[in-house]
Amino acid sequence: MDRESKSIIENTLLRFIAESYEPAVRHQRVKQGEVNCLLHWRLLAELGVLGLPFEEAVGGLGGASVDVADAVTVLARGLILEPFIEAAVISGGVLALGRNPEQRGQAVAQAIEGASVTAMLGGRPGVPDKLSYRKTLEGYRLSGSLSLIPFAEQADFWLLAAVADDGAQAIFRVPRSETRASVAGYRLMDGRPAADIGFDDTTIPSSAAWLEGDAARGAIDLTCRRAVSAYCADAVGVMALLLEVTGEYLRTRVQFGVTIGRFRQYSTVTQICIWVSSRHRQLHSSLPAVSMPRLPRSKPGFVLPRPRWSSGQRDWLVRRPFRCTGHGGDRRTDRQSLQRKASGPDAADTRLGRPKRGLARRVE
């Protein structure tokens, strides 16, 4: 997307957060017995945000992965309760790949308009999702269990990723209200709903098959990459907000007659380092085929890790330099300790690929 369009979307989302997600209002919503996570779903559709991940040919805005990630980063500032990542980004990517053109067009149109919410169940790598299927005369039969599925109870449709006995993968789209399953709902730490779902020889019609075989496997792989990019962007947005709040606190809080930022600067630098590293990871996940760009300096006197270093070297650099040994004691940082230990010739060069002298400049 061009810069002007992205600027309009960003300003729209910031206005939405300011009007709908004032912290006290959000806290009051979370305190309720049952949180309505679709309260502003129609409003997001009217703002055009739900169409961002979809191509223009199907009525969307044609946003690339980096455009979607930037929008998620802005929404993260409000800690929104609506399932934008789960329904629009993750499930929306699978809906747009449906093999039946008529069903695909209808499902995508409903998703963009906010008329229905779809949740993806299963297909997560590294998670013990156990959902199998077998073909029968009536259609398909599902058996197994899935845990920690966000917004499963409030979704209108489920996208079920299942595996057959021969290893073939398939994705089924079924109405939640018409599908027999055991649902155990609960609340997550951030107040959003989730559920554990079980299927015991649940029969679904043949028309429920959305993708099968290699097409289903490719859709799951693509969905996983988009999910990683979106969740990384969400974390980056939250950390950026925390960094902003912390900076304001350090500039205004007075202790011992001076602002607290005068003697707690290393804590701020640690947050800056973590934010920079996370931003790098987000860019890598959003642009998998493009090398990591060189970012501008975020603070005077602070040098970003060189992009030519490997991810392991960069992470080691970010974690180590400015972490204090404690709130008291000699108040010596790991960077100072490392400099004392690195008195031998080229002691740090073997670890960081010969960065010459110094790991990063001290913040003045």
Secondary structure as the mmCIF struct_conf table of DSSP 4:
data_model
#
loop_
_struct_conf.conf_type_id
_struct_conf.id
_struct_conf.beg_label_comp_id
_struct_conf.beg_label_asym_id
_struct_conf.beg_label_seq_id
_struct_conf.end_label_comp_id
_struct_conf.end_label_asym_id
_struct_conf.end_label_seq_id
HELX_RH_AL_P HELX_RH_AL_P1 ARG A 3 SER A 20
HELX_RH_AL_P HELX_RH_AL_P2 PRO A 23 LYS A 31
BEND BEND1 GLN A 32 GLU A 34
TURN_TY1_P TURN_TY1_P1 CYS A 37 HIS A 40
HELX_RH_AL_P HELX_RH_AL_P3 TRP A 41 GLU A 46
TURN_TY1_P TURN_TY1_P2 LEU A 47 GLY A 48
HELX_RH_3T_P HELX_RH_3T_P1 VAL A 49 GLY A 51
TURN_TY1_P TURN_TY1_P3 LEU A 52 PRO A 53
BEND BEND2 PHE A 54 PHE A 54
HELX_RH_3T_P HELX_RH_3T_P2 GLU A 56 VAL A 58
TURN_TY1_P TURN_TY1_P4 GLY A 59 GLY A 59
BEND BEND3 GLY A 60 GLY A 60
HELX_RH_AL_P HELX_RH_AL_P4 SER A 65 LEU A 75
HELX_RH_3T_P HELX_RH_3T_P3 ALA A 76 GLY A 78
TURN_TY1_P TURN_TY1_P5 LEU A 79 LEU A 79
BEND BEND4 GLU A 82 GLU A 82
HELX_RH_PI_P HELX_RH_PI_P1 PHE A 84 ILE A 90
HELX_RH_AL_P HELX_RH_AL_P5 SER A 91 LEU A 95
TURN_TY1_P TURN_TY1_P6 ALA A 96 LEU A 97
BEND BEND5 ARG A 99 ARG A 99
HELX_RH_AL_P HELX_RH_AL_P6 PRO A 101 GLU A 113
TURN_TY1_P TURN_TY1_P7 GLY A 114 GLY A 114
BEND BEND6 ALA A 115 ALA A 115
STRN STRN1 THR A 118 LEU A 121
BEND BEND7 GLY A 122 GLY A 122
TURN_TY1_P TURN_TY1_P8 PRO A 125 GLY A 126
BEND BEND8 VAL A 127 VAL A 127
STRN STRN2 LYS A 130 LYS A 135
BEND BEND9 LEU A 137 GLY A 139
STRN STRN3 TYR A 140 PRO A 150
TURN_TY1_P TURN_TY1_P9 PHE A 151 GLN A 154
BEND BEND10 ASP A 156 ASP A 156
STRN STRN4 PHE A 157 VAL A 163
TURN_TY1_P TURN_TY1_P10 ASP A 165 ASP A 166
BEND BEND11 GLY A 167 GLY A 167
STRN STRN5 GLN A 169 PRO A 175
HELX_RH_3T_P HELX_RH_3T_P4 ARG A 176 GLU A 178
BEND BEND12 THR A 179 THR A 179
STRN STRN6 SER A 182 ARG A 187
TURN_TY1_P TURN_TY1_P11 MET A 189 ASP A 190
BEND BEND13 GLY A 191 GLY A 191
STRN STRN7 PRO A 193 ILE A 204
HELX_RH_3T_P HELX_RH_3T_P5 SER A 206 ALA A 208
STRN STRN8 ALA A 209 GLU A 212
TURN_TY1_P TURN_TY1_P12 GLY A 213 GLY A 213
HELX_RH_AL_P HELX_RH_AL_P7 ASP A 214 THR A 252
STRN STRN9 VAL A 254 GLN A 255
TURN_TY1_P TURN_TY1_P13 PHE A 256 GLY A 257
STRN STRN10 VAL A 258 THR A 259
HELX_RH_3T_P HELX_RH_3T_P6 ILE A 260 ARG A 262
TURN_TY1_P TURN_TY1_P14 PHE A 263 PHE A 263
HELX_RH_AL_P HELX_RH_AL_P8 GLN A 265 SER A 286
TURN_TY1_P TURN_TY1_P15 PRO A 288 ALA A 289
BEND BEND14 VAL A 290 VAL A 290
HELX_LH_PP_P HELX_LH_PP_P1 SER A 291 ARG A 297
BEND BEND15 SER A 298 LYS A 299
TURN_TY1_P TURN_TY1_P16 PRO A 300 GLY A 301
HELX_LH_PP_P HELX_LH_PP_P2 VAL A 303 ARG A 306
TURN_TY1_P TURN_TY1_P17 PRO A 307 ARG A 308
BEND BEND16 TRP A 309 TRP A 309
HELX_RH_AL_P HELX_RH_AL_P9 SER A 311 ARG A 319
BEND BEND17 ARG A 320 ARG A 320
TURN_TY1_P TURN_TY1_P18 PRO A 321 PHE A 322
STRN STRN11 CYS A 324 CYS A 324
BEND BEND18 THR A 325 THR A 325
BEND BEND19 HIS A 327 GLY A 328
TURN_TY1_P TURN_TY1_P19 GLY A 329 ASP A 330
STRN STRN12 THR A 333 THR A 333
HELX_RH_AL_P HELX_RH_AL_P10 ASP A 334 LYS A 341
TURN_TY1_P TURN_TY1_P20 ALA A 342 SER A 343
BEND BEND20 GLY A 344 GLY A 344
TURN_TY1_P TURN_TY1_P21 PRO A 345 ALA A 348
HELX_RH_AL_P HELX_RH_AL_P11 ASP A 349 LEU A 352
TURN_TY1_P TURN_TY1_P22 GLY A 353 GLY A 353
BEND BEND21 ARG A 357 ARG A 357
BEND BEND22 LEU A 359 ALA A 360
HELX_LH_PP_P HELX_LH_PP_P3 ARG A 361 VAL A 363
#
